[in-house]
Amino acid sequence: MAKNFDLVVIGAGPGGYIAAIRAAQLGMSVACVDAWSDEKGKPAPGGTCTNVGCIPSKALLQSSEHYEQADKHFAEHGIKVKGLELKLDTLLGRKDKVVNENNQGILFLFKKNKVTFFHGKAAFNAKVDAGWSIKVNGKEAEELVAKHVVVATGSSARSFPNLPFDEKTVLSNDGALRLTEVPKKLGVIGAGVIGLELGSVWRRLGAEVTILEGAPEFLAAADRDVAKEALSALTKQGLEIKLGAKVGEVKASGKGVSVAYKDSADKEHNAEFDKLIVSIGRVPNTDGLGAETVGLKLDERGFVEVDDDCRTNLPNVWAVGDVVRGPMLAHKAEDEGVAVAERISGQQPHINFDTIPWVIYTSPEMAWVGKTEQDLKKEGRDYRMGKFPFMANGRARALGDTTGFVKILADAKTDEVLGVHIVGPTASELIAEAVVIMEFRGAAEDIARICHAHPTLSEAMKEAALAVDKRALNF
Ligand code: NAI
């Protein structure tokens, strides 16, 4: 017999599980269906972010950063390390534990909020009088009927043409988090977010890493100053980043991979790697969703087509996160999930897509929000720019991490903050202040007049705001 709910959410990644919780808070009866299993076959809600994305990569970035600090930087602090040794299985085990704690946390939150969880793959079955019939293909087959459905099925790594992922030699973000030994030579195709973060992890652990990037520019979406500073810092650390590389034939065998490519001067190369990470973007997950059964419209790239409010072409069917247009970011998915739950319950929430922050967790970290300087130039907008280097920040000097800067772009007439670009220590945390200011449509002067604790890295934000008006105090 079918089980009835007000809302069925398909997918328990950051978009789906948050939508389910918010809807339950608003008094709806909610089911959330997710197929992800851990190695023991147990439910592992949390999607790509929790299982093979944000969370495990940050665990590995932290561990590898500790290792590199102990190896290369403790000596500056007068700490001598003897017999430093890497126990990769412990490092990976810790990462798995962190992931599992997050999976369990979501299951706990479902219980707490009375969200009914189903472990299995969900697909649209039919339009019925009470709404939508959804089939769940799990340990036991279930039929769910709900007035509203939220599709939050996420995305998967895009493979290189004729080169399927085997997750042993040719790796997606998933296999790249599970290598059981440090490769001697690691190749990466794509110097985007995943390539840079995972390339950094394995370089710190001892691999020789070469990243082949097709675009002639490094991180084309980032502010040019940030991209330049980051490229220089990452290259100095030993990441070999080849821009404008045209990758041709890639041959993978059990032993390794050979990659033919032309460099930016059209010179041909053949590189041999032990492992290859392919990180050239992601594609939306709609296979097996039953979209065609009920006429759910996909766009020409396979994303579920939605309007600004995440409504699909079908009544009371919504879609959020990576499976719809917009940046593939966990926090964007979460905000869409909350907004949809609130819209279903009659509220009128609003998401400001112009203030979604971006973060790349390399060392130095990069984070930005709003317009880049090149955007403003293209728009012909009159702006003022203030920049403050971490080199001039006392806390950064004490930390021993002075790479990078904070850069603020403000309207020349109104002083409204239009964009903030950070490269440097804890950029991921510092960007929050910029997002708040921009959400309130505040001015650089507002940041400059807010009392920032001393000594903190956040003072670099205040100083950059002062620099917009050419009155930085410490630089
Ligand atoms: P990406 O879109 O960030 O970067 C892909 C890169 O591959 C681009 O620089 C592109 O020019 C290059 N590329 C594409 N085709 C190529 C080819 N044939 N040869 C050489 N280079 C090629 O995609 P990525 O890194 O796979 O990440 C996917 C998504 O995951 C991103 O949209 C990102 O938003 C999300 N993500 C976010 C993270 C964060 O917020 N810190 C961390 C990891 C992923």
Boltz pocket constraint, residues with backbone or C-beta under 6 A from the ligand:
constraints:
  - pocket:
      binder: B
      contacts: [[A, 54], [A, 189], [A, 190], [A, 191], [A, 192], [A, 193], [A, 194], [A, 195], [A, 197], [A, 212], [A, 213], [A, 214], [A, 215], [A, 219], [A, 245], [A, 247], [A, 278], [A, 279], [A, 280], [A, 281], [A, 282], [A, 327], [A, 328], [A, 329], [A, 358], [A, 359], [A, 360], [A, 361]]
      max_distance: 6.0
